[in-house]
Amino acid sequence: MLNQKIRTFAGGKYGSNDLFILSKGLNSGKPLEKPCPNCFVCQCDTKEEKEKIYWLLYALWQGNKFQATLVGSVIPFIRKKDLINLIETRLQAALENPGKADGVFQKLQSLKQQELNYMKLQECISQLKLVLANRLINN
């Protein structure tokens, strides 16, 4: 099913429904919005399919399910065939129980948004500390 949709990133332009998956390093399998040199491209037909696969990959990555499939002694990487097998197996399970999968995907989206909010807040706090320190030093 996904075998024809996942390709190795080779540069160039990609559509808005394309999803990128990190292929090398300890974060292999991590879904990405933007391409990088060490990634796969998953070409999705619709935005809904992209979202579903993105959150499935995100859940697998957060659950360290890609760790067992990593190979390589210096720089670990995931083989395309192993990635496809893992995605298809888990996607089939998610499609068998769509209510549960959708609920988990929505919760993951909410948590990721909350994480982004905390990161912005942390950046603001860091800037405030810098301003306060500069006020103390410059006076």
KAKAQUI-V14506 format. One record per backbone hydrogen bond with DSSP energy under -1.0 kcal/mol. NH is the residue of the N-H (numbers start at 1). CO is the residue of the C=O. Records with the same first field share a line. If there is no record, write none. Layout:
NH=CO, CO
This chain:
5=2
6=2
7=41
9=39
18=15
19=42
20=32
21=40
22=30
23=38
25=76
28=25
29=22
30=27
32=20
40=21
41=7
42=19
43=5
44=17
50=46
51=47
52=48
53=49
54=50
55=51
56=52
57=53
58=54
59=55
60=56
61=57
62=58
63=59
64=61
65=60
69=66
71=77
77=71
78=23
83=79
84=80
85=81
86=82
87=83
88=84
89=85
90=86
91=87
92=88
93=89
94=90
95=91
96=92
101=97
102=98
103=99
104=100
105=101
106=102
107=103
108=104
109=105
110=106
111=107
112=108
113=109
114=110
115=111
116=112
117=113
118=114
119=115
120=116
121=117
122=118
123=119
124=120
125=121
126=122
127=123
128=124
129=125
130=126
131=127
132=128
133=129
134=130
135=131
136=132
137=133
138=134
